[in-house]
Amino acid sequence: MRSTRVRIAIDAMGGDHAPGEIVAGALRAREELGVDVLLVGDPQQIEAALPSKTSLGQVEIVTAEEAIAMDEEPLNAVRRKRKASINVAMDLVKQQKADAVFSAGHSGAAMASALLRLGRLPGIERPAIGTVFPTIIAGKPVLVLDVGANVDCRPQFLEQFGVMGSAYSQYVLGTTEPKVGLLNIGEEDSKGNDAAVRAHQLLRENSQINFIGNAEGRDVLSGRFDVIVCDGFVGNVLLKFAEAVGEVILQILREELPQGLHGQIGSALLKPNLKRVKQRMDHAEHGGALLLGVAGVCLIGHGSSQAPSIFNAIRMAKEAVDNEVIQRIQSQYILERESG
């Protein structure tokens, strides 16, 4: 475990509410998590977002002359705008001036910048975006990957996602012998297309993970699995559907519980319980998604992220650094190659 303060490079210009909400979340993280934050972007806009002049001494501002807009083609923009905030933030990690990077900006640009500047880990052919979902078992999340980095996946990519996800679940989420599943249309080994059948075989034969079989859609939030792997097309649909369902349920609770006098009294009595419900279901509580497979800790947030999400994403980044998740993944592949 690390004894020095973790330094997080934050793309202060990325996201719908930048830089105000980014700065607010970063300041809270510095205060409550004990991390050093490096705010990357336009110094004038960042300073204007600080609550007071005294806050200037609490953060380090790193100048970036450009930013990448959400409607720009990511790879071209990353290559063309070398001084964009996401590139400058990634360079800080590459130069070991920061331990991790977070951006709520263009997710494609963040991934392209990470690949170009940090590179892939040895043995990893494709990085994957992993996000944490709640399950029906309190305190038992499930990590789903990939949720958007790779629309099409070869079977060996899914196997690699299983190894990376298992390492993260074990060393960061604290799961003993994480149970890994392959998202599929049935439990039987023979279910799915050719790629799914082959991926199932590779996962089952990999001695580095505890693969327990296929997971159907109804199993994702059941608590039976700790890690579920899938291609980025399916994973992204699953992610956005789950977020929408969570928002619908919370909105229904807000509208229906206060109805009538009995409802108003019940709502007051249930307020602590409803707060816990929101914490379990709200994606803002998890903050961001990890880009696993690149040679550095990289968190990608929602474009709509506000201060609570920013805070939680920084918390996730700190946990990944403290628990040496990059080194753990690397060691898994070294062991696998040696045993092979």
C-alpha positions in Angstrom: 0.0 0.0 0.0 1.1 3.6 -0.8 2.1 6.0 2.0 2.4 9.2 -0.1 -0.6 11.3 -1.2 -2.2 10.3 -4.4 -2.0 12.9 -7.2 -5.0 13.0 -9.6 -4.8 14.9 -12.9 -8.3 16.2 -13.7 -9.5 17.4 -17.1 -11.2 20.5 -15.8 -12.6 21.5 -19.2 -14.4 18.2 -19.9 -18.1 17.7 -19.3 -21.4 19.6 -19.6 -20.8 21.5 -16.3 -17.1 22.2 -16.6 -15.2 23.7 -15.0 -17.6 24.7 -12.1 -18.8 21.2 -11.0 -15.4 19.7 -11.8 -13.7 22.1 -9.5 -16.2 21.7 -6.7 -15.9 17.9 -6.8 -12.1 18.1 -6.8 -12.0 20.4 -3.8 -14.2 18.1 -1.8 -12.0 15.1 -2.8 -8.9 17.0 -1.7 -10.5 17.8 1.7 -12.2 14.4 2.4 -9.9 11.9 0.6 -6.5 13.5 1.2 -5.5 13.6 -2.4 -3.7 16.2 -4.4 -5.6 17.5 -7.4 -4.1 18.9 -10.5 -6.8 20.9 -12.5 -5.9 20.9 -16.2 -7.4 23.5 -18.4 -7.8 27.3 -18.9 -6.4 28.9 -15.7 -8.8 31.9 -15.9 -11.9 29.7 -16.1 -10.7 27.4 -13.4 -9.8 30.3 -11.0 -13.2 31.9 -11.7 -14.8 28.6 -10.6 -12.9 28.5 -7.3 -15.1 29.5 -4.3 -12.4 31.8 -2.9 -8.9 33.1 -3.4 -7.7 30.9 -0.6 -8.7 27.9 -2.7 -5.9 28.7 -5.0 -3.4 27.3 -2.5 -5.3 24.0 -2.2 -5.0 23.0 -5.9 -2.5 23.0 -8.6 -3.6 24.4 -11.9 -1.9 23.1 -15.1 -2.4 25.1 -18.2 -4.0 23.6 -21.3 -4.5 25.8 -24.3 -7.3 23.8 -25.9 -10.3 21.5 -25.2 -12.0 18.8 -27.2 -15.7 19.3 -27.9 -18.2 16.5 -27.7 -19.0 16.6 -31.4 -15.4 16.3 -32.6 -14.1 13.0 -34.1 -12.0 11.7 -31.1 -8.8 10.3 -32.7 -8.4 13.2 -35.1 -9.0 15.8 -32.4 -6.6 14.1 -30.0 -3.9 14.1 -32.6 -4.6 17.6 -33.9 -5.0 19.3 -30.5 -1.8 18.3 -28.7 -2.3 20.8 -26.0 -5.9 19.8 -25.3 -6.8 19.4 -21.6 -7.2 15.6 -21.8 -3.8 15.2 -23.6 -2.1 17.4 -21.0 -3.7 15.4 -18.2 -2.6 12.1 -19.7 0.9 13.4 -20.2 1.1 14.1 -16.5 0.5 10.5 -15.8 2.9 9.4 -18.4 5.6 11.7 -16.9 4.8 10.3 -13.4 3.7 13.7 -12.2 0.3 12.3 -11.5 -0.9 8.8 -10.4 -4.3 8.8 -12.2 -6.4 10.8 -14.6 -10.1 11.6 -14.7 -12.2 13.2 -17.4 -16.0 13.8 -17.8 -15.4 15.0 -21.3 -15.5 13.2 -24.7 -15.1 9.5 -23.7 -13.8 8.6 -27.1 -11.1 11.3 -26.9 -10.2 10.1 -23.4 -9.7 6.6 -24.6 -7.8 7.6 -27.7 -5.5 9.9 -25.6 -4.9 7.1 -23.1 -4.0 4.6 -25.9 -1.7 7.1 -27.7 0.0 8.5 -24.6 0.0 5.7 -22.0 -0.2 2.7 -24.3 -1.7 -0.8 -23.6 -0.5 -3.1 -20.8 1.6 -6.1 -22.1 -0.7 -8.9 -23.1 -3.8 -6.8 -23.4 -5.0 -6.4 -27.0 -8.0 -4.0 -26.3 -8.7 -1.9 -23.2 -12.2 -2.1 -21.7 -14.4 0.3 -19.9 -15.6 -1.2 -16.7 -18.4 0.1 -14.6 -19.9 -0.9 -11.2 -23.6 -1.8 -10.9 -25.5 -2.4 -7.7 -27.1 -5.8 -7.1 -30.0 -7.0 -5.0 -27.5 -7.9 -2.3 -26.5 -4.8 -0.3 -22.8 -4.1 -0.4 -22.2 -6.6 -3.3 -21.6 -4.8 -6.6 -21.0 -6.3 -9.9 -18.3 -5.0 -12.4 -19.5 -5.1 -16.0 -17.0 -4.7 -18.8 -16.8 -3.7 -21.6 -19.5 -0.9 -21.6 -18.4 1.0 -24.7 -14.8 0.8 -25.7 -15.1 -2.0 -28.2 -18.2 -2.5 -30.3 -16.9 -5.7 -31.8 -14.9 -8.2 -29.7 -12.9 -11.3 -30.5 -13.2 -14.2 -28.0 -9.7 -13.5 -26.7 -10.7 -9.9 -25.9 -13.5 -11.2 -23.7 -11.1 -13.5 -21.9 -8.7 -10.6 -21.2 -11.7 -8.6 -19.9 -12.3 -11.4 -17.5 -8.8 -11.4 -16.1 -8.7 -7.6 -15.8 -12.1 -7.5 -14.2 -11.3 -10.2 -11.7 -8.1 -8.4 -10.6 -10.1 -5.2 -10.1 -12.9 -6.9 -8.2 -10.5 -8.7 -5.9 -8.0 -6.0 -5.1 -10.2 -2.9 -5.2 -13.7 -4.0 -4.5 -12.4 -6.6 -1.9 -14.0 -9.7 -3.4 -12.6 -13.0 -2.5 -12.3 -15.2 -5.6 -14.5 -13.1 -7.8 -17.1 -15.1 -9.8 -16.8 -14.3 -13.5 -19.6 -14.7 -16.0 -20.1 -14.2 -19.7 -23.2 -12.2 -20.7 -25.2 -14.5 -23.0 -28.7 -15.5 -24.1 -28.7 -18.7 -22.1 -26.9 -20.6 -19.3 -25.8 -23.6 -21.5 -22.2 -23.7 -22.7 -23.4 -24.0 -26.3 -25.6 -20.9 -26.3 -24.9 -17.7 -28.3 -23.0 -17.1 -31.5 -19.7 -18.6 -32.5 -17.7 -15.8 -30.7 -19.7 -16.4 -27.5 -19.1 -20.1 -27.6 -15.4 -19.7 -28.2 -15.2 -17.0 -25.5 -16.9 -19.3 -23.0 -14.3 -22.0 -23.7 -11.4 -19.6 -23.3 -12.7 -18.3 -20.0 -13.4 -21.8 -18.7 -9.8 -22.9 -19.5 -8.2 -19.8 -17.9 -6.8 -20.9 -14.6 -6.3 -17.3 -13.4 -10.0 -16.6 -13.0 -13.0 -18.2 -11.3 -15.3 -18.5 -14.3 -18.7 -19.9 -13.4 -20.5 -19.8 -16.7 -22.9 -17.8 -18.7 -24.9 -14.9 -17.2 -28.3 -14.1 -18.7 -29.7 -10.5 -18.6 -31.7 -11.3 -15.5 -28.5 -12.4 -13.7 -26.6 -9.1 -14.1 -28.1 -7.6 -10.9 -28.8 -10.8 -9.1 -25.6 -10.9 -7.0 -24.6 -14.3 -8.4 -21.7 -12.8 -10.3 -18.9 -10.4 -9.3 -17.7 -9.7 -12.8 -19.6 -10.0 -16.1 -17.9 -9.6 -19.5 -19.5 -8.6 -22.8 -18.7 -6.7 -25.9 -18.9 -2.9 -25.8 -22.1 -2.7 -27.9 -24.2 -4.8 -25.6 -22.5 -3.4 -22.5 -23.2 0.2 -23.4 -26.9 -0.6 -24.1 -27.1 -2.4 -20.8 -25.4 0.5 -18.9 -27.7 3.2 -20.3 -30.8 1.0 -19.8 -29.9 0.3 -16.2 -29.3 4.0 -15.6 -32.7 4.9 -17.1 -34.5 2.2 -15.0 -32.9 3.6 -11.9 -34.0 7.1 -12.7 -37.5 5.9 -13.4 -37.8 4.0 -10.1 -36.5 7.0 -8.1 -38.9 9.4 -9.9 -41.9 7.1 -9.3 -40.9 6.9 -5.6 -40.8 10.8 -5.4 -44.2 11.1 -7.1 -46.1 8.3 -5.5 -45.0 8.2 -1.8 -46.0 11.7 -0.8 -49.6 11.3 -2.1 -52.2 12.1 0.5 -51.8 12.7 4.3 -50.7 9.2 5.0 -48.2 9.3 2.2 -46.7 12.5 3.5 -46.3 11.1 7.0 -44.9 7.8 5.5 -42.5 9.7 3.3 -41.1 11.6 6.3 -40.7 8.3 8.2 -39.1 6.6 5.3 -36.7 9.5 4.4 -33.5 7.7 5.7 -34.5 4.5 3.9 -35.1 6.4 0.7 -31.7 8.1 0.9 -30.1 4.6 1.1 -32.2 3.5 -1.9 -30.9 6.4 -3.9 -27.3 5.7 -2.9 -27.6 2.1 -4.1 -29.3 3.0 -7.4 -27.9 6.3 -8.4 -25.0 6.1 -10.9 -23.6 9.3 -9.5 -22.6 7.3 -6.4 -20.1 5.4 -8.5 -18.8 8.5 -10.3 -17.1 7.0 -13.3 -15.9 4.0 -15.3 -12.4 2.6 -15.3 -10.5 2.2 -18.6 -8.8 -1.1 -17.8 -6.0 -2.3 -20.0 -4.0 0.9 -20.5 -0.7 1.5 -18.7 -2.1 4.0 -16.1 -5.2 4.6 -14.0 -7.8 6.3 -16.1 -11.4 7.1 -15.1 -14.1 8.3 -17.5 -17.1 10.1 -16.2 -20.5 11.0 -17.6 -20.7 14.2 -19.6 -23.5 15.3 -17.2 -21.3 14.7 -14.1 -21.8 17.1 -11.3 -19.7 17.6 -8.1 -20.9 14.4 -6.3 -20.0 12.3 -9.3 -16.6 14.0 -9.7 -15.9 13.3 -6.0 -16.8 9.6 -6.3 -14.8 9.2 -9.5 -11.7 10.6 -7.8 -12.4 8.2 -4.9 -12.4 5.3 -7.4 -9.2 6.6 -8.9 -7.5 6.8 -5.5 -8.7 3.2 -4.6 -7.3 1.9 -7.9 -3.9 3.6 -7.2 -3.8 2.6 -3.6 -4.5 -1.1 -4.5 -2.1 -1.1 -7.4 -4.6 -2.4 -9.8 -2.4 -1.8 -12.9 0.5 -3.8 -11.3 -2.0 -6.6 -10.3 -3.3 -7.0 -13.8 0.3 -7.1 -15.2 1.3 -9.7 -12.7 -1.7 -11.8 -13.7 -0.5 -11.9 -17.2 3.1 -12.6 -16.2 1.9 -15.6 -14.2 -0.3 -16.7 -17.0 2.5 -16.6 -19.5 4.9 -18.4 -17.1 2.4 -21.1 -16.4 1.6 -21.5 -20.1 
